[in-house]
Amino acid sequence: MNKLELKRREKLQQIQQLGIDPYGGRFPDTEPAQAVKNRYQDQQEGQRARCAGRIVLLRDIGKLIFITLRDSSGTIQLGLSNKLLADQWELVKRLELGDLVGAEGMLGKTKTGEITIWVERLTLLGKALLPPPEKFHGLADVDLRYRRRYVDLWANPEVMQRFLTRSAMLSSIRSFLEERGFIEVETPMMQTTVGGAAARPFITHHNTLDIDLYLRIAPELFLKRLLVGGMEKIFEINRSFRNEGLSTRHNPEFTMMELYQAYADYHDMMDLTESLVDFLIQKHCSSRQLPFGQMEIDWSRPWQRRRYADLLKEYAGCDIEDPNAIRAKARQLGIDETQMDDAVVINEVFEATVESHLVNPTFVLDYPAALCPLTRPSKADPRYAERFELYVGTMELANAYTELNDPDIQEANFRRQLKGQNAEESMARMDEDFIMALKYGMPPAGGLGIGIDRLIMLLTNAVSIRDVILFPLLKPAPAGRPAEETENEESASS
């Protein structure tokens, strides 16, 4: 226990000796701080307010104390005077930064024009035993901010706002889709057979059944079962899990929105994606020109639609039909292609040479069919699949197909994909039940997956995925990191 916590525990004991419960209780009928400020009217008498929140600034000038109180909506000033709070002054003088309080009183303005609640009754709702970051301007250590999101949210207003925006955008996605006849469903996160994407799964064990289960890497195969069952327009917003590395663009646990529409194809999915994202930008962003790190992204419609082969030719200088040239380019890029299938080499070269050029929204169309075992091949040229990936800000944001609904071709694709894989890799076992479902008949359909975390990153100018996930997975904390902050608390309350 450090010195700052010991000092605060002394205050805690003093408050308890006053007969006050330092952890309060119910404090009903509060109003958001921002709402109080919005409704305040100059020169109107008798205005009152009742707010609760955290003390983030405290100025003690003797018989008058000014507090900045923060709740999820913003801040408001409290004025505490010995004259109005004589019977509570012993408590008031023991308040510290980080304490949670409830306050009620008349509204007014100070000489500097600050809207203020002149407190007539104060309730201590939670005693903080650790101090906030210095001067409440936020945690400077980025890693510490992620580990202590519970401090980051109230110490950094912009962080709170980003997560409020995330919540609002998710609500807007749901309303957009529901207005177009989609219904929201839930499918299993623990699965007996993993599938729907190429990724390594997390494995767990069910003790009662004595079977291994996999945390899903994608909801795709269960959502397609619902198409077979007659649900023609469905979507799910939920977690998927991939046992892979950490980066500014990857978290092993992530949120994805996946939807399916019967009797549609990947062109319909392009139109839907463009309309959905534009709807979010109009509703939640200031402009269609938005910064993202060092880039500026122009989201104006219509978005580019480019063929995969054409982009490869433009940026890699290789013809997709010339595997020798592509392998030579891979070696030039430092890619060990010796054990790779031709289609995999093509995609490695594509990612290394093309992705960095895709800043503004670009639909990349018609992938090599060998890379797309769940996608319907093009009728014009079956070497290519009716698939697109949407790239924005040089990263993949969405993936969509014209779904394959031929059970025989699907089974053959699965068997080819499984060949040579070990038991730890994705799709290491055939999903026989899914093949059976297809044999009952799945309608032709378009399917779409959008990475929600990346979408929020792009629309809120958050260059790390950790900035849009409340509790991202992190490496273990370095040895010797102190358990508490050690900033000079006295300077924070001046």
N, C-alpha and C positions, 0 to 999 in steps of 0.2 A: 504494500500500500504506500503510495507516494505522499509527499508532504501536502500537496494540494487537496488530496482526498481527506487526509487527516484533519485539515483545517475545516473542511466542509462538514465533516462528521461532528466536529465541535458545535457548529451552528445547528446541525440537526438535533443534537441533544438539548441545546438551549431552546429551540422551538418546542420540542416535546415537553420541556419543563414549564413552558408557558401554558401547557394544557391543550396544545394545538396538534391535530393529526397532520403530520407533514406530507402525507400522501392522499389527503383530501377525500373526495368521493364524488357523488353526482353533482353536476353543475349545469342544470338544464337551461333551455331557452336562450342559448347564446346566438350571436349574429356574427357572420364573417367580418373581419376587420375591414376589408375592402368595401363590403356592402354598407357598413356604417359610414365610411368616408364618402361614398357615392351619394348617399341620401342626405348628408348634412346640408342644411340651408342656413346661410348667413342671416343674421338678425332675427331668426325665429327662436323664440323662447321655448323652454320646456322640453328640448330634445334630450333623450336619454339613450344609453347604450349599455349592452351587457356582452362582454367578450371574454374569451379564454384563449390562452396561448403560452408561448415560451418567451422569457425575458432574454432579449438579444443585445440590449444596450441599457445601461443604468447610469444616471448622473445624479449623484447625491450632493446637494448644495445646502445641507443643514436641515432646515425645517421643510424643505421642498425637495422632492425626488421625482425626476422624470425617467420613465421607463419606455423603451420601445418594445412592444409586444408583437410577436409574430405568430400567425396561424397559417393554414394552408393557402389562404387567399392573399396574404400580404402582411403589412405591418400597420399598427396604429400606436399613437403615443398615449401613455397614461400619465396623468399628473397626480401625485400623492402628496398631500399636505398634512402637516401635523394638526392643523385646525380641523380638517374634515375626518381625520383618522386617528384622533387622539387615543382612543381605546385600543387601537391596533398598531400603534407606532412601534412597539417592541418587536412585533413581527416584521413590519415594514423595513426596519433598520437591519434585519438579518437576511433580507432577500439578496440573492446572488444571480449572476448570469447563468442562464440555463434553467432556472427554476420555472415551473409551470404554475400559472396563477389564473384565477378568474377575477374579473373586475366589473363593477357596476357603478354608474354615476351619470352626471349631467355632461352633455357635450358642449364644447366651446372651442375657441381658438386662442392660441397664445399670441403674444405680441409679434412673433415672427410668422404668424399665419398658419401654424401647425394645428390641425384638427386634433383635439385632445379629449379624452374621457377624464373628467375630474372625479376621481374615485371616491365613492362614499362607503363602499364595502369591498374588502379584498378577501379572497379565499386562496389559500395555498393548496394547490392540487397535486404537486409532485416536486420533491426536493431533489435537485441535481447534485450528485456526489462527485461528479467529474466536471471540470470546467470546459466550456466550449473553446474552439480555436480562437486565437488571439484576435481581439476586436471584431469577432464574429464575421470576418470577411471570408471565411472558408478555409478548409483544409488545403494547404499548399501541396502536400505530398499526394500525388495522384493515386498511387497504390493504396495509401491509407484511406483516401476518399471511397474507393470501391469496397474496402474491407469494413468501413464504418459508414455505410450508407445511411444509417439511422442518424448520424450527425450531419453528413453531407446534405441531406434533404433540407434541413432547416438552417444550416449554416450558409448554403449557397442557393439563393432564390431561383437562379436560372436552372439549377438542377431540378428543383421541385416543379418548375414550369414545364420543363421537357417531359417529365413523367405525367403531368396533367395533360399535356398535349397528346402524348402517346395514348392515354386512356380515351381521350375525346376522339382521336382518329380511329381507334378500334370500334368505338360506338358508331362512327360514321360509316365505316366499312360494312358493318352489319346492316345498318339502315339502307344503304345503297343496294346491297344484294337482296334484302328482303323486299324492297320496293319492286324488284325485277323478278319476283317469284321464287327466289332461292329460299330453302329452309336450312336452318343450322342443325347439324347432327354431331354426335360424339361417337368416336370409334375407339377400340382398345389401344391403350398405350403399352400394355404387356401382351406380347404375342408369342404363340408357340413356334411360328415360322416367320423369319424376318424377310421383308421384301419391300419393293416400291422404289428403291434407289440403290446405288452402288456405294456402300459405306460400311464400316465396321461397327457392329452393334455393341451395346452394353448388355451383359448377360447377368441374370439374377436367378434365384432358385425358389420355387414354391415348395415349402416343407411338407404340407399336407398331401399334395398330389405327387410329391417327389419328382418334379420335372423342372428342367431349365426353361426359363422364359427370356424373351428379348425385349428390351425397351425399344419401341418402334423407331425406325429411321425415317419412316414416312407413313402417312395414313392411306396411301393410294389404293392398295388392294382391297381394303375393307370398304372404302367409299365406292369402288366399282361394283362390289357385291350389292350395294344399295341401288345402283343403276339397274342391275339385274332384277332386283326386287320391285322396281317400278317407281322409285324416287328419281324424278327426272332432272331436278335442279337442286343440288345440295352443296353445302360448304361446311368446312370445319376450320376453326381458328384454335390451335392448340399446340402443345409442345411436341417436338421430335428430338431424338437423341442420337448423336453420332460419336463414337469412341475415337475421336481424332484430336488433332492438335489445337492449341490456343493461338489466336492472333487478334489483331484489331478488327478483323472481319469474320472471325469464327469463334463461336462458343459451343461447347459440346451439347448444351441444352439450349434450344432455340425455339422461337415461335414461328409457325408457318400457317398461312391461310391457303387451303387447298379446296378447289371447287370442281364440280363436274356438271356439264349440261348435255342432256341427251339430244341427239339429232343436230349437234353443232360440230364444228371442226376448229382447227387452230387459227383460222382467220377470224372466226367469231371470238376466240379467246384474246386475240390481239385487240380487237375493237373494245372488248369488255375491259381489258387491262388499262388501255389508254383512257377510257371514260372514267374508270374508278379512280385512278391516280389523279387525273385532272380535277375530279370532284373534290378530292382531299385537299389539293393545292388551293382551289378556289375558296374552300371553307376554312382552312386552317393556316394558310400561308399568305404573306403580304404581296407576293408577286410570282409570276411564272419563271422569273430569273432568280435562282437561289444559289447562295454560296455553299460550297462543300469543300472544306479545307482550303487549299490553294486554287481550287477550280471554281468556275461559275457555270452552273448547269442551266441551260435553256430548255424548260419543259413545254414550250409552246407546241401546239399541235399543228399539223400531223407529225408524228414521230417517224424517223427513218426506218425503212424496212430493207435490209440488205441480206443477200444470200451468203451463206457460210463460205462457199467456194470462192465467191468474188472477193470477200474480205481477205481470205487466205492468199489469193493471188496478189492483191493490192499491197499487203503489208509484209508477207513472208516471201513474196516473189516466186511462189511455187504453184504449179498446177495440181489441183487435188487429184487428178487422174495419173500423176507421175509419182509413184511411191518411192522410187530411187532418189528423186530430187528432194522429196520431203525428208527422207532419212538423212540425206546429206545435210540438209538445213538443220535437222535436229542435232546432229553431231557438232555442227558449227556453233549451235547454241549451248553446247555442253550437256545435252540430254542423252543418257545411255539408252539407246533404242533397240539394243540387240535382242532383248527378250520380249519386245512389245509387238502386238498385232499392228498391222498397217493403220487401222482406224484409230488406235490409241496414239500412235506416233503423230498422226495428223492433228489430233486434238491437243497433244502436248505442244506442238509447234504453233497451233492457233492461239493457245493461251499465252504463249511466250511472246508472240509477235503482234497479235491483233488487239487483245483486251485493253492495253494501255491507251489505245486511240479512241476508245468508245466512251466519250465523256457525256455527250447529250444522249437522251433516250434513243436506243437503237434496237429494233427487233432483228435478231440474227436468225435467218430462216434456213430450213432444209439441211439438217445435219446428216452426216453419213449414217445410213441405217444400222450399221454394225454397232454404233454407240447407243442405239435407242431400242432396246428389246421390248418395250411396252408401247411403242408408237407404230401407227399404221404407215407402211411404206407408201411413197408417192406412186400414184398410178401412172404418171408420165415417165418416171424413172425410179424403179424400186431400189436402186442403190442408195437413194436418199429417203429420209423420213420426214413426215409432216410434223415437224417440231420447230419451236422457236425458243430462244432464250433472250430475255430482255436485259440489256446492259445499260447501266447508268453510272456515271462517276467511276468508270473503268472496272466495275464489278458486276457480277450477275445479280439481278434483282428478282427475276421471275423465270419460270420454265413452263412450257405448255406443249401439249400434243394434240393431234387428232388420234384418239385412243384406238389401240388395236383391239378388235373384238372377235377375231377369228381364233377359236380355241386351239386348233391344230398348229397354226403358226406361232401362237403364244407359247405353247408347250415346247416347240422346237427351239424357239429363242431362249427360253429358260435353260434348256439342256445345254445349249451351246455356251451360255453365260456361266453355267455351273462348272463346266469342264475345267479341271485343273485348280479349282479353288479349294482351300482348306476349310475346316469346320469353324474357324474364327471369323471368316469373311462373310460379308452380306450375301444373301441369296444362296447360302451354302446347302440349303435343302429345298427341294421343289415344294411349292405351295400347291399341293394336289387339290385342296378344297377350292382354291381360286380357279384352277382349270375346270373343275366340275361346275362351278358357278357360270363360267363362260359357256359351257356346253348347253346350259339352259337358255342361253341367248341374252347377250348384253347389247343394248341399242348402240348404234354409232354415237360417238360423243366427243366433245372437246373437254380437255382437262387442263387446269391451271394451278400452279403453286407460286405463291409470292412470299418471299422472306420478310416477315413483318419487321424484325429487328433492323434489317438493312433499309427497309423503306423508311422507318422512323429516323434512322441515321441520316439518310439523304434529305429528308424534308425538314430536319431540325439542325442541320450542320453539325452533326456529331461524328467525328472522324474515327472514333473507336466504338465497336459494338458494346463495349463495357459501359459506355455512357448512356445506353438506352435499355439496359437490362438492370433491374433493381439490384439483384444479387448475382453478379456474374461469377463463374468459376475462376478461381485464382490459384496460382502456385502457392504452396505453403509459405507462410510469413517467414522472412529471414530470421535466423536465430539472433536473439538479443534485442529484437524490437521491443520497446517499452510498451507496457499494457495500457498506459494512459498518456495523454498529451502533457507536456511539461511547459507550455507557454506561460509567460508571466501574467497571471490572472489579474493582478492589480492594474496593469496597463489596459486590460480589456474593459475594465469598469470605470475608467476615467472619463 
